[in-house]
Amino acid sequence: MSIPRLTRRRSARLFADDSGAATAEYAIATMAAVAFAGLLVVIMRSDEVRGILTDLVRRALTVA
């Protein structure tokens, strides 16, 4: 089985097709969002951040 030569016309036809580009962009954006959410979960599980947030909510709910 031989591979056909890549001529100028053939390369223009192959590389001009953007079908699926938007889907790939959505997939990359979704993966980035999942990675960011994972990072937030790791940060939120730390005791220091939990204490800061608890203190913030406690101060916000107390009437001065």
mmCIF file of the N, C-alpha and C atoms, coordinates in Angstrom:
data_MODEL
# 
_entry.id   MODEL 
# 
loop_
_atom_site.group_PDB 
_atom_site.id 
_atom_site.type_symbol 
_atom_site.label_atom_id 
_atom_site.label_alt_id 
_atom_site.label_comp_id 
_atom_site.label_asym_id 
_atom_site.label_entity_id 
_atom_site.label_seq_id 
_atom_site.pdbx_PDB_ins_code 
_atom_site.Cartn_x 
_atom_site.Cartn_y 
_atom_site.Cartn_z 
_atom_site.occupancy 
_atom_site.B_iso_or_equiv 
_atom_site.pdbx_formal_charge 
_atom_site.auth_seq_id 
_atom_site.auth_comp_id 
_atom_site.auth_asym_id 
_atom_site.auth_atom_id 
_atom_site.pdbx_PDB_model_num 
ATOM 1   N N  . MET A 1 1  ? 0.841   -1.172 0.000  1.00 0.00 ? 1  MET A N  1 
ATOM 2   C CA . MET A 1 1  ? 0.000   0.000  0.000  1.00 0.00 ? 1  MET A CA 1 
ATOM 3   C C  . MET A 1 1  ? 0.888   1.238  0.000  1.00 0.00 ? 1  MET A C  1 
ATOM 4   N N  . SER A 1 2  ? 0.722   2.055  -0.994 1.00 0.00 ? 2  SER A N  1 
ATOM 5   C CA . SER A 1 2  ? 1.553   3.256  -1.075 1.00 0.00 ? 2  SER A CA 1 
ATOM 6   C C  . SER A 1 2  ? 0.754   4.479  -0.635 1.00 0.00 ? 2  SER A C  1 
ATOM 7   N N  . ILE A 1 3  ? 1.444   5.410  -0.064 1.00 0.00 ? 3  ILE A N  1 
ATOM 8   C CA . ILE A 1 3  ? 0.817   6.645  0.398  1.00 0.00 ? 3  ILE A CA 1 
ATOM 9   C C  . ILE A 1 3  ? 0.812   7.641  -0.760 1.00 0.00 ? 3  ILE A C  1 
ATOM 10  N N  . PRO A 1 4  ? -0.344  8.255  -1.053 1.00 0.00 ? 4  PRO A N  1 
ATOM 11  C CA . PRO A 1 4  ? -0.397  9.206  -2.165 1.00 0.00 ? 4  PRO A CA 1 
ATOM 12  C C  . PRO A 1 4  ? 0.443   10.449 -1.868 1.00 0.00 ? 4  PRO A C  1 
ATOM 13  N N  . ARG A 1 5  ? 0.976   11.045 -2.901 1.00 0.00 ? 5  ARG A N  1 
ATOM 14  C CA . ARG A 1 5  ? 1.795   12.247 -2.748 1.00 0.00 ? 5  ARG A CA 1 
ATOM 15  C C  . ARG A 1 5  ? 0.931   13.409 -2.299 1.00 0.00 ? 5  ARG A C  1 
ATOM 16  N N  . LEU A 1 6  ? 1.513   14.288 -1.510 1.00 0.00 ? 6  LEU A N  1 
ATOM 17  C CA . LEU A 1 6  ? 0.807   15.456 -1.013 1.00 0.00 ? 6  LEU A CA 1 
ATOM 18  C C  . LEU A 1 6  ? 1.078   16.623 -1.958 1.00 0.00 ? 6  LEU A C  1 
ATOM 19  N N  . THR A 1 7  ? 0.125   16.847 -2.825 1.00 0.00 ? 7  THR A N  1 
ATOM 20  C CA . THR A 1 7  ? 0.266   17.941 -3.781 1.00 0.00 ? 7  THR A CA 1 
ATOM 21  C C  . THR A 1 7  ? -0.337  19.210 -3.179 1.00 0.00 ? 7  THR A C  1 
ATOM 22  N N  . ARG A 1 8  ? -0.116  20.323 -3.848 1.00 0.00 ? 8  ARG A N  1 
ATOM 23  C CA . ARG A 1 8  ? -0.636  21.596 -3.361 1.00 0.00 ? 8  ARG A CA 1 
ATOM 24  C C  . ARG A 1 8  ? -2.165  21.568 -3.294 1.00 0.00 ? 8  ARG A C  1 
ATOM 25  N N  . ARG A 1 9  ? -2.791  21.020 -4.304 1.00 0.00 ? 9  ARG A N  1 
ATOM 26  C CA . ARG A 1 9  ? -4.254  20.954 -4.327 1.00 0.00 ? 9  ARG A CA 1 
ATOM 27  C C  . ARG A 1 9  ? -4.770  20.044 -3.226 1.00 0.00 ? 9  ARG A C  1 
ATOM 28  N N  . ARG A 1 10 ? -4.114  18.905 -3.061 1.00 0.00 ? 10 ARG A N  1 
ATOM 29  C CA . ARG A 1 10 ? -4.545  17.956 -2.036 1.00 0.00 ? 10 ARG A CA 1 
ATOM 30  C C  . ARG A 1 10 ? -4.350  18.532 -0.627 1.00 0.00 ? 10 ARG A C  1 
ATOM 31  N N  . SER A 1 11 ? -3.247  19.201 -0.393 1.00 0.00 ? 11 SER A N  1 
ATOM 32  C CA . SER A 1 11 ? -3.016  19.793 0.930  1.00 0.00 ? 11 SER A CA 1 
ATOM 33  C C  . SER A 1 11 ? -4.000  20.918 1.208  1.00 0.00 ? 11 SER A C  1 
ATOM 34  N N  . ALA A 1 12 ? -4.348  21.706 0.195  1.00 0.00 ? 12 ALA A N  1 
ATOM 35  C CA . ALA A 1 12 ? -5.329  22.776 0.383  1.00 0.00 ? 12 ALA A CA 1 
ATOM 36  C C  . ALA A 1 12 ? -6.684  22.187 0.752  1.00 0.00 ? 12 ALA A C  1 
ATOM 37  N N  . ARG A 1 13 ? -7.051  21.090 0.122  1.00 0.00 ? 13 ARG A N  1 
ATOM 38  C CA . ARG A 1 13 ? -8.324  20.457 0.417  1.00 0.00 ? 13 ARG A CA 1 
ATOM 39  C C  . ARG A 1 13 ? -8.321  19.828 1.823  1.00 0.00 ? 13 ARG A C  1 
ATOM 40  N N  . LEU A 1 14 ? -7.210  19.238 2.222  1.00 0.00 ? 14 LEU A N  1 
ATOM 41  C CA . LEU A 1 14 ? -7.131  18.587 3.527  1.00 0.00 ? 14 LEU A CA 1 
ATOM 42  C C  . LEU A 1 14 ? -7.109  19.587 4.679  1.00 0.00 ? 14 LEU A C  1 
ATOM 43  N N  . PHE A 1 15 ? -6.324  20.650 4.529  1.00 0.00 ? 15 PHE A N  1 
ATOM 44  C CA . PHE A 1 15 ? -6.128  21.571 5.638  1.00 0.00 ? 15 PHE A CA 1 
ATOM 45  C C  . PHE A 1 15 ? -7.141  22.704 5.671  1.00 0.00 ? 15 PHE A C  1 
ATOM 46  N N  . ALA A 1 16 ? -7.958  22.857 4.650  1.00 0.00 ? 16 ALA A N  1 
ATOM 47  C CA . ALA A 1 16 ? -8.966  23.914 4.639  1.00 0.00 ? 16 ALA A CA 1 
ATOM 48  C C  . ALA A 1 16 ? -10.224 23.495 5.389  1.00 0.00 ? 16 ALA A C  1 
ATOM 49  N N  . ASP A 1 17 ? -10.365 22.234 5.671  1.00 0.00 ? 17 ASP A N  1 
ATOM 50  C CA . ASP A 1 17 ? -11.565 21.732 6.340  1.00 0.00 ? 17 ASP A CA 1 
ATOM 51  C C  . ASP A 1 17 ? -11.461 21.972 7.840  1.00 0.00 ? 17 ASP A C  1 
ATOM 52  N N  . ASP A 1 18 ? -12.360 22.811 8.410  1.00 0.00 ? 18 ASP A N  1 
ATOM 53  C CA . ASP A 1 18 ? -12.327 23.057 9.862  1.00 0.00 ? 18 ASP A CA 1 
ATOM 54  C C  . ASP A 1 18 ? -13.414 22.297 10.601 1.00 0.00 ? 18 ASP A C  1 
ATOM 55  N N  . SER A 1 19 ? -14.026 21.334 9.981  1.00 0.00 ? 19 SER A N  1 
ATOM 56  C CA . SER A 1 19 ? -15.091 20.617 10.683 1.00 0.00 ? 19 SER A CA 1 
ATOM 57  C C  . SER A 1 19 ? -14.507 19.935 11.915 1.00 0.00 ? 19 SER A C  1 
ATOM 58  N N  . GLY A 1 20 ? -15.195 20.109 13.012 1.00 0.00 ? 20 GLY A N  1 
ATOM 59  C CA . GLY A 1 20 ? -14.733 19.541 14.278 1.00 0.00 ? 20 GLY A CA 1 
ATOM 60  C C  . GLY A 1 20 ? -13.877 20.487 15.091 1.00 0.00 ? 20 GLY A C  1 
ATOM 61  N N  . ALA A 1 21 ? -13.518 21.649 14.554 1.00 0.00 ? 21 ALA A N  1 
ATOM 62  C CA . ALA A 1 21 ? -12.661 22.576 15.293 1.00 0.00 ? 21 ALA A CA 1 
ATOM 63  C C  . ALA A 1 21 ? -13.383 23.112 16.522 1.00 0.00 ? 21 ALA A C  1 
ATOM 64  N N  . ALA A 1 22 ? -14.654 23.463 16.380 1.00 0.00 ? 22 ALA A N  1 
ATOM 65  C CA . ALA A 1 22 ? -15.409 23.991 17.524 1.00 0.00 ? 22 ALA A CA 1 
ATOM 66  C C  . ALA A 1 22 ? -15.556 22.920 18.598 1.00 0.00 ? 22 ALA A C  1 
ATOM 67  N N  . THR A 1 23 ? -15.785 21.696 18.205 1.00 0.00 ? 23 THR A N  1 
ATOM 68  C CA . THR A 1 23 ? -15.910 20.605 19.166 1.00 0.00 ? 23 THR A CA 1 
ATOM 69  C C  . THR A 1 23 ? -14.609 20.422 19.935 1.00 0.00 ? 23 THR A C  1 
ATOM 70  N N  . ALA A 1 24 ? -13.484 20.500 19.247 1.00 0.00 ? 24 ALA A N  1 
ATOM 71  C CA . ALA A 1 24 ? -12.189 20.371 19.912 1.00 0.00 ? 24 ALA A CA 1 
ATOM 72  C C  . ALA A 1 24 ? -11.964 21.520 20.886 1.00 0.00 ? 24 ALA A C  1 
ATOM 73  N N  . GLU A 1 25 ? -12.380 22.726 20.497 1.00 0.00 ? 25 GLU A N  1 
ATOM 74  C CA . GLU A 1 25 ? -12.232 23.870 21.400 1.00 0.00 ? 25 GLU A CA 1 
ATOM 75  C C  . GLU A 1 25 ? -13.089 23.689 22.653 1.00 0.00 ? 25 GLU A C  1 
ATOM 76  N N  . TYR A 1 26 ? -14.311 23.198 22.484 1.00 0.00 ? 26 TYR A N  1 
ATOM 77  C CA . TYR A 1 26 ? -15.167 22.938 23.644 1.00 0.00 ? 26 TYR A CA 1 
ATOM 78  C C  . TYR A 1 26 ? -14.547 21.871 24.539 1.00 0.00 ? 26 TYR A C  1 
ATOM 79  N N  . ALA A 1 27 ? -13.968 20.859 23.946 1.00 0.00 ? 27 ALA A N  1 
ATOM 80  C CA . ALA A 1 27 ? -13.349 19.792 24.733 1.00 0.00 ? 27 ALA A CA 1 
ATOM 81  C C  . ALA A 1 27 ? -12.168 20.330 25.539 1.00 0.00 ? 27 ALA A C  1 
ATOM 82  N N  . ILE A 1 28 ? -11.354 21.180 24.935 1.00 0.00 ? 28 ILE A N  1 
ATOM 83  C CA . ILE A 1 28 ? -10.199 21.754 25.645 1.00 0.00 ? 28 ILE A CA 1 
ATOM 84  C C  . ILE A 1 28 ? -10.675 22.667 26.766 1.00 0.00 ? 28 ILE A C  1 
ATOM 85  N N  . ALA A 1 29 ? -11.691 23.488 26.489 1.00 0.00 ? 29 ALA A N  1 
ATOM 86  C CA . ALA A 1 29 ? -12.220 24.382 27.533 1.00 0.00 ? 29 ALA A CA 1 
ATOM 87  C C  . ALA A 1 29 ? -12.829 23.582 28.677 1.00 0.00 ? 29 ALA A C  1 
ATOM 88  N N  . THR A 1 30 ? -13.511 22.483 28.368 1.00 0.00 ? 30 THR A N  1 
ATOM 89  C CA . THR A 1 30 ? -14.098 21.641 29.406 1.00 0.00 ? 30 THR A CA 1 
ATOM 90  C C  . THR A 1 30 ? -13.014 20.991 30.258 1.00 0.00 ? 30 THR A C  1 
ATOM 91  N N  . MET A 1 31 ? -11.953 20.524 29.623 1.00 0.00 ? 31 MET A N  1 
ATOM 92  C CA . MET A 1 31 ? -10.853 19.917 30.375 1.00 0.00 ? 31 MET A CA 1 
ATOM 93  C C  . MET A 1 31 ? -10.170 20.941 31.276 1.00 0.00 ? 31 MET A C  1 
ATOM 94  N N  . ALA A 1 32 ? -10.023 22.168 30.789 1.00 0.00 ? 32 ALA A N  1 
ATOM 95  C CA . ALA A 1 32 ? -9.422  23.220 31.615 1.00 0.00 ? 32 ALA A CA 1 
ATOM 96  C C  . ALA A 1 32 ? -10.317 23.534 32.810 1.00 0.00 ? 32 ALA A C  1 
ATOM 97  N N  . ALA A 1 33 ? -11.623 23.568 32.601 1.00 0.00 ? 33 ALA A N  1 
ATOM 98  C CA . ALA A 1 33 ? -12.559 23.837 33.695 1.00 0.00 ? 33 ALA A CA 1 
ATOM 99  C C  . ALA A 1 33 ? -12.519 22.716 34.736 1.00 0.00 ? 33 ALA A C  1 
ATOM 100 N N  . VAL A 1 34 ? -12.417 21.490 34.289 1.00 0.00 ? 34 VAL A N  1 
ATOM 101 C CA . VAL A 1 34 ? -12.339 20.351 35.217 1.00 0.00 ? 34 VAL A CA 1 
ATOM 102 C C  . VAL A 1 34 ? -11.041 20.408 36.023 1.00 0.00 ? 34 VAL A C  1 
ATOM 103 N N  . ALA A 1 35 ? -9.948  20.757 35.366 1.00 0.00 ? 35 ALA A N  1 
ATOM 104 C CA . ALA A 1 35 ? -8.669  20.874 36.074 1.00 0.00 ? 35 ALA A CA 1 
ATOM 105 C C  . ALA A 1 35 ? -8.733  21.988 37.117 1.00 0.00 ? 35 ALA A C  1 
ATOM 106 N N  . PHE A 1 36 ? -9.348  23.117 36.761 1.00 0.00 ? 36 PHE A N  1 
ATOM 107 C CA . PHE A 1 36 ? -9.483  24.225 37.703 1.00 0.00 ? 36 PHE A CA 1 
ATOM 108 C C  . PHE A 1 36 ? -10.371 23.827 38.879 1.00 0.00 ? 36 PHE A C  1 
ATOM 109 N N  . ALA A 1 37 ? -11.453 23.110 38.602 1.00 0.00 ? 37 ALA A N  1 
ATOM 110 C CA . ALA A 1 37 ? -12.334 22.645 39.678 1.00 0.00 ? 37 ALA A CA 1 
ATOM 111 C C  . ALA A 1 37 ? -11.587 21.692 40.603 1.00 0.00 ? 37 ALA A C  1 
ATOM 112 N N  . GLY A 1 38 ? -10.766 20.827 40.042 1.00 0.00 ? 38 GLY A N  1 
ATOM 113 C CA . GLY A 1 38 ? -9.970  19.916 40.867 1.00 0.00 ? 38 GLY A CA 1 
ATOM 114 C C  . GLY A 1 38 ? -8.999  20.661 41.763 1.00 0.00 ? 38 GLY A C  1 
ATOM 115 N N  . LEU A 1 39 ? -8.387  21.703 41.215 1.00 0.00 ? 39 LEU A N  1 
ATOM 116 C CA . LEU A 1 39 ? -7.478  22.524 42.012 1.00 0.00 ? 39 LEU A CA 1 
ATOM 117 C C  . LEU A 1 39 ? -8.228  23.213 43.149 1.00 0.00 ? 39 LEU A C  1 
ATOM 118 N N  . LEU A 1 40 ? -9.431  23.718 42.845 1.00 0.00 ? 40 LEU A N  1 
ATOM 119 C CA . LEU A 1 40 ? -10.234 24.357 43.897 1.00 0.00 ? 40 LEU A CA 1 
ATOM 120 C C  . LEU A 1 40 ? -10.615 23.367 44.996 1.00 0.00 ? 40 LEU A C  1 
ATOM 121 N N  . VAL A 1 41 ? -10.921 22.142 44.616 1.00 0.00 ? 41 VAL A N  1 
ATOM 122 C CA . VAL A 1 41 ? -11.273 21.122 45.618 1.00 0.00 ? 41 VAL A CA 1 
ATOM 123 C C  . VAL A 1 41 ? -10.087 20.863 46.540 1.00 0.00 ? 41 VAL A C  1 
ATOM 124 N N  . VAL A 1 42 ? -8.898  20.768 45.964 1.00 0.00 ? 42 VAL A N  1 
ATOM 125 C CA . VAL A 1 42 ? -7.701  20.534 46.782 1.00 0.00 ? 42 VAL A CA 1 
ATOM 126 C C  . VAL A 1 42 ? -7.468  21.705 47.724 1.00 0.00 ? 42 VAL A C  1 
ATOM 127 N N  . ILE A 1 43 ? -7.630  22.925 47.227 1.00 0.00 ? 43 ILE A N  1 
ATOM 128 C CA . ILE A 1 43 ? -7.425  24.106 48.065 1.00 0.00 ? 43 ILE A CA 1 
ATOM 129 C C  . ILE A 1 43 ? -8.478  24.179 49.159 1.00 0.00 ? 43 ILE A C  1 
ATOM 130 N N  . MET A 1 44 ? -9.729  23.901 48.808 1.00 0.00 ? 44 MET A N  1 
ATOM 131 C CA . MET A 1 44 ? -10.815 24.027 49.784 1.00 0.00 ? 44 MET A CA 1 
ATOM 132 C C  . MET A 1 44 ? -10.736 22.966 50.885 1.00 0.00 ? 44 MET A C  1 
ATOM 133 N N  . ARG A 1 45 ? -10.069 21.872 50.635 1.00 0.00 ? 45 ARG A N  1 
ATOM 134 C CA . ARG A 1 45 ? -9.968  20.823 51.659 1.00 0.00 ? 45 ARG A CA 1 
ATOM 135 C C  . ARG A 1 45 ? -8.932  21.138 52.731 1.00 0.00 ? 45 ARG A C  1 
ATOM 136 N N  . SER A 1 46 ? -8.093  22.132 52.508 1.00 0.00 ? 46 SER A N  1 
ATOM 137 C CA . SER A 1 46 ? -7.065  22.434 53.503 1.00 0.00 ? 46 SER A CA 1 
ATOM 138 C C  . SER A 1 46 ? -7.704  23.084 54.727 1.00 0.00 ? 46 SER A C  1 
ATOM 139 N N  . ASP A 1 47 ? -7.135  22.813 55.880 1.00 0.00 ? 47 ASP A N  1 
ATOM 140 C CA . ASP A 1 47 ? -7.692  23.320 57.137 1.00 0.00 ? 47 ASP A CA 1 
ATOM 141 C C  . ASP A 1 47 ? -7.607  24.838 57.225 1.00 0.00 ? 47 ASP A C  1 
ATOM 142 N N  . GLU A 1 48 ? -6.537  25.414 56.680 1.00 0.00 ? 48 GLU A N  1 
ATOM 143 C CA . GLU A 1 48 ? -6.375  26.868 56.744 1.00 0.00 ? 48 GLU A CA 1 
ATOM 144 C C  . GLU A 1 48 ? -7.489  27.580 55.988 1.00 0.00 ? 48 GLU A C  1 
ATOM 145 N N  . VAL A 1 49 ? -7.765  27.121 54.782 1.00 0.00 ? 49 VAL A N  1 
ATOM 146 C CA . VAL A 1 49 ? -8.804  27.752 53.966 1.00 0.00 ? 49 VAL A CA 1 
ATOM 147 C C  . VAL A 1 49 ? -10.168 27.531 54.597 1.00 0.00 ? 49 VAL A C  1 
ATOM 148 N N  . ARG A 1 50 ? -10.391 26.352 55.108 1.00 0.00 ? 50 ARG A N  1 
ATOM 149 C CA . ARG A 1 50 ? -11.669 26.069 55.776 1.00 0.00 ? 50 ARG A CA 1 
ATOM 150 C C  . ARG A 1 50 ? -11.868 26.999 56.970 1.00 0.00 ? 50 ARG A C  1 
ATOM 151 N N  . GLY A 1 51 ? -10.812 27.222 57.745 1.00 0.00 ? 51 GLY A N  1 
ATOM 152 C CA . GLY A 1 51 ? -10.894 28.134 58.885 1.00 0.00 ? 51 GLY A CA 1 
ATOM 153 C C  . GLY A 1 51 ? -11.159 29.566 58.450 1.00 0.00 ? 51 GLY A C  1 
ATOM 154 N N  . ILE A 1 52 ? -10.492 30.010 57.395 1.00 0.00 ? 52 ILE A N  1 
ATOM 155 C CA . ILE A 1 52 ? -10.701 31.370 56.889 1.00 0.00 ? 52 ILE A CA 1 
ATOM 156 C C  . ILE A 1 52 ? -12.141 31.552 56.434 1.00 0.00 ? 52 ILE A C  1 
ATOM 157 N N  . LEU A 1 53 ? -12.663 30.584 55.684 1.00 0.00 ? 53 LEU A N  1 
ATOM 158 C CA . LEU A 1 53 ? -14.036 30.686 55.191 1.00 0.00 ? 53 LEU A CA 1 
ATOM 159 C C  . LEU A 1 53 ? -15.051 30.632 56.332 1.00 0.00 ? 53 LEU A C  1 
ATOM 160 N N  . THR A 1 54 ? -14.811 29.767 57.312 1.00 0.00 ? 54 THR A N  1 
ATOM 161 C CA . THR A 1 54 ? -15.714 29.683 58.459 1.00 0.00 ? 54 THR A CA 1 
ATOM 162 C C  . THR A 1 54 ? -15.730 30.999 59.214 1.00 0.00 ? 54 THR A C  1 
ATOM 163 N N  . ASP A 1 55 ? -14.557 31.578 59.415 1.00 0.00 ? 55 ASP A N  1 
ATOM 164 C CA . ASP A 1 55 ? -14.465 32.860 60.101 1.00 0.00 ? 55 ASP A CA 1 
ATOM 165 C C  . ASP A 1 55 ? -15.173 33.958 59.302 1.00 0.00 ? 55 ASP A C  1 
ATOM 166 N N  . LEU A 1 56 ? -15.015 33.935 57.986 1.00 0.00 ? 56 LEU A N  1 
ATOM 167 C CA . LEU A 1 56 ? -15.654 34.928 57.124 1.00 0.00 ? 56 LEU A CA 1 
ATOM 168 C C  . LEU A 1 56 ? -17.178 34.834 57.201 1.00 0.00 ? 56 LEU A C  1 
ATOM 169 N N  . VAL A 1 57 ? -17.708 33.609 57.151 1.00 0.00 ? 57 VAL A N  1 
ATOM 170 C CA . VAL A 1 57 ? -19.145 33.422 57.237 1.00 0.00 ? 57 VAL A CA 1 
ATOM 171 C C  . VAL A 1 57 ? -19.648 33.811 58.630 1.00 0.00 ? 57 VAL A C  1 
ATOM 172 N N  . ARG A 1 58 ? -18.902 33.447 59.659 1.00 0.00 ? 58 ARG A N  1 
ATOM 173 C CA . ARG A 1 58 ? -19.305 33.789 61.022 1.00 0.00 ? 58 ARG A CA 1 
ATOM 174 C C  . ARG A 1 58 ? -19.377 35.306 61.204 1.00 0.00 ? 58 ARG A C  1 
ATOM 175 N N  . ARG A 1 59 ? -18.376 36.029 60.686 1.00 0.00 ? 59 ARG A N  1 
ATOM 176 C CA . ARG A 1 59 ? -18.391 37.493 60.788 1.00 0.00 ? 59 ARG A CA 1 
ATOM 177 C C  . ARG A 1 59 ? -19.530 38.106 59.985 1.00 0.00 ? 59 ARG A C  1 
ATOM 178 N N  . ALA A 1 60 ? -19.817 37.513 58.844 1.00 0.00 ? 60 ALA A N  1 
ATOM 179 C CA . ALA A 1 60 ? -20.882 38.058 57.989 1.00 0.00 ? 60 ALA A CA 1 
ATOM 180 C C  . ALA A 1 60 ? -22.253 37.854 58.617 1.00 0.00 ? 60 ALA A C  1 
ATOM 181 N N  . LEU A 1 61 ? -22.420 36.795 59.394 1.00 0.00 ? 61 LEU A N  1 
ATOM 182 C CA . LEU A 1 61 ? -23.727 36.493 59.977 1.00 0.00 ? 61 LEU A CA 1 
ATOM 183 C C  . LEU A 1 61 ? -23.961 37.134 61.338 1.00 0.00 ? 61 LEU A C  1 
ATOM 184 N N  . THR A 1 62 ? -22.897 37.603 61.983 1.00 0.00 ? 62 THR A N  1 
ATOM 185 C CA . THR A 1 62 ? -23.098 38.237 63.274 1.00 0.00 ? 62 THR A CA 1 
ATOM 186 C C  . THR A 1 62 ? -23.525 39.683 63.081 1.00 0.00 ? 62 THR A C  1 
ATOM 187 N N  . VAL A 1 63 ? -24.438 40.112 63.922 1.00 0.00 ? 63 VAL A N  1 
ATOM 188 C CA . VAL A 1 63 ? -24.922 41.495 63.866 1.00 0.00 ? 63 VAL A CA 1 
ATOM 189 C C  . VAL A 1 63 ? -24.081 42.318 64.813 1.00 0.00 ? 63 VAL A C  1 
ATOM 190 N N  . ALA A 1 64 ? -23.464 43.331 64.265 1.00 0.00 ? 64 ALA A N  1 
ATOM 191 C CA . ALA A 1 64 ? -22.581 44.156 65.104 1.00 0.00 ? 64 ALA A CA 1 
ATOM 192 C C  . ALA A 1 64 ? -23.322 45.339 65.658 1.00 0.00 ? 64 ALA A C  1 
# 
